[in-house]
Amino acid sequence: MSRPLPRLETERLVLELGSPGAEQRELDYYIRNQAHLERWEPRRSPEFLTLTWWRHQLESNVREFHEDRGARMVLWLKSDPTQSIVGVANLANIVRGAFQACHLGYSIDSSHEGRGLMREGLEALIDYSFGELGLHRVMANYQPDNLRSGALLKRLGFVEEGYARDYLHINGAWRDHVLTSLVKGAGERR
């Protein structure tokens, strides 16, 4: 599927596909937030924090987008001329056919928490997923003790659908997750 790489703008943010040329910005984001994110993410190999790893990952992001399998976005402030990444938001595991759904994942720089930036960015990305990508369902799952993430998803209109024991291997252990989704048309409640 050939379409232009996505670039979304909100009042304060630009969201664009993490693509070749942004290796240093991606690496800087993950180095800067390593301690902040480790509680919520899988353990990473040492190669994860190298430019070589990010060069390959960003090439993969473009391929995955053109193959209609995902859209891995970076967020940066319009007011920042350096375009330093303040967050990431991913539409992953896109499934077509009768399902028309994906999984949503996201993180924000520790120094930008509590400013409404992730909500602003996710609103734009969700609109893009239902509009341009034509998806019907966006699923997002969070660890029960991640209260901020649970509250954000609720504000966005996500509905709890279940609870999965030992769902993902995060930070060295299997972790339970609350399963939520947002269905196209339900977003008017946001």
Phi, psi and omega in degrees: 000121183251118176210161181297149176297138185289142171217114183246145177234139174241189180302318185245348191236158164242133173245129177216158179297130173294109186227167182311139183109344182253017184304313183294321179295318178296312180301314179302318180301312184286329174293313181299328187248015184306307181292322181296322186266342189300331180293335188250357187234161175298155173294140183254151175287159178302331181295336181305326182262046176229153176297324179299314179301314182291327176300313179293319181297318182291326173296319178295322178303315181293315178300314180299321178295313180292336176272005177061039180249346181180167175218102183260106190257150170248151180242135174218156182283133177303327184282356183258107181294341179277348182056038177297132183290129178252351178186167174229149177214124187241133165261110186240163175056045178296129178238129180261211182069222183286347186271307180052058187218169176206172173255142178253132174227152184198159171205157180229147177304136183303329182281356181243007177296149173079011182252002180079009182292318181293320177300314180301315180292318181292325176302315180294317182292321178295316176301318178297319182294320180282328182273276185302317182275344176068027178282159179252331185221135172241125182252139178221131183238144182219154177289139185305330180273001175270075186297323179298315181293317178300317180293321179298312180298320178297316178298329179280352179099005178293143182247135178291131181243348180169186182223127182246118177285141176047048189285312182226149177272102186240131176048043173088004180211156175286130185239140173290154177220146170273130182262127179227163174208161173231128182256141180309133182096335179281344182294344179298343178283349184298000000 
